[in-house]
Amino acid sequence: MITHIVLFKFKPETTTAEIQQLAEGLGGLPQSIEEIREFRFGADVLRSERSYDLGLVSSFEDLDALQRYQIHPEHQKVVAHVKAITSSVTAVDFEG
């Protein structure tokens, strides 16, 4: 099993509507991409200086499944939106 964690920091000018659009895009991925085994995301509640604004945790059967997810057209649509509204994205992928 591969666990995929992504943290998003929004640009200061990012609107609530743009964040909602991201949430809708992310929320639709599990129905569109069969490689996804688990998929959770949510807004940061602590809001400390070091916090990111949104976090995502997903899991995949193996590295091949994660790579198919990465290039899937529906995922790429979300990635394009992410690039437009974030100042920083950090990810880690690990077995387990």
N, C-alpha and C positions, 0 to 999 in steps of 0.2 A: 504494500500500500504506500502511495506517495501522498504526503500532506503538502498542500500549497497554501501559503499565507501571504496576503498582500495588504499593505497599508497605504492609504491615500491621504495626501494633504492637499486641500483645495486652495486655489488661488484666492486672494482676498476678495476679488470681484465676483466670485462664483455665486450665482443666485440660488435661492431655494428651489426654483423650478428646474434648474440644471441638475441639482442634487437629486430631486425627485425623478428626473429622467434617467439618471444613472441607476437609481434604485430599481426602477421599472425594468431597465435593460438587464441588470444583474439578476433580478428576480425571475426573468424569463429563460435564463440560460439552462437551468436543470431540465426544463421541458424540451429544449432544443438540442441538447448535446448529451448523447447517451453515455459518454465516457464518465460523466460526473457521478460519483458515488455519494458524496456528501457536499452540501453547499450552504454556508451560513455567512451573513454579513450584517453589519450594523454600525451605527454612529457611535463615536466615542462619548462616554458619559462622564469621564473624569475631567477632561478639558484642562489638563496640566500643560505647562510650557513645552514639555517633551512629547505630548500626545499627538498622534495623527488624528485626522477627522473621521475616517471610516476604515474599518477592517473587514477582511474577508478570509474565511477559512474554508478550504474545499479539499476533497480527497479523490484520488484516482487509483485504479487497480494497479497500474505500473507506470513507468516512465513513458512508454509508448502512448498510453492513454492520455497522459498529461500533454504530450507533444501534439497529439491530434486535437485536443481541446484548444491549445494555443493558436492553432492555425484555422480553426473552424470559423466560417464566415460570420456566424452570429456573435462569437466572441470578439472577432475583429471589429465589428460595429461598435461594441461596447468600448473596446480599446481606443478607438478613434475619439469617442466622446471623453473618455478619461484623459487623453492627451490634451484636449481642449480646456479642461476645467481644473486640472491639478498642477501644482507646482512641484510636487514630489511624489513618487511612487516607489515603495520598497517591497521586495519580495524575498521569500525563502521557500525552498522546496526540500523536503527531507523524507527519508523512508521511515515508516512507522505509523 
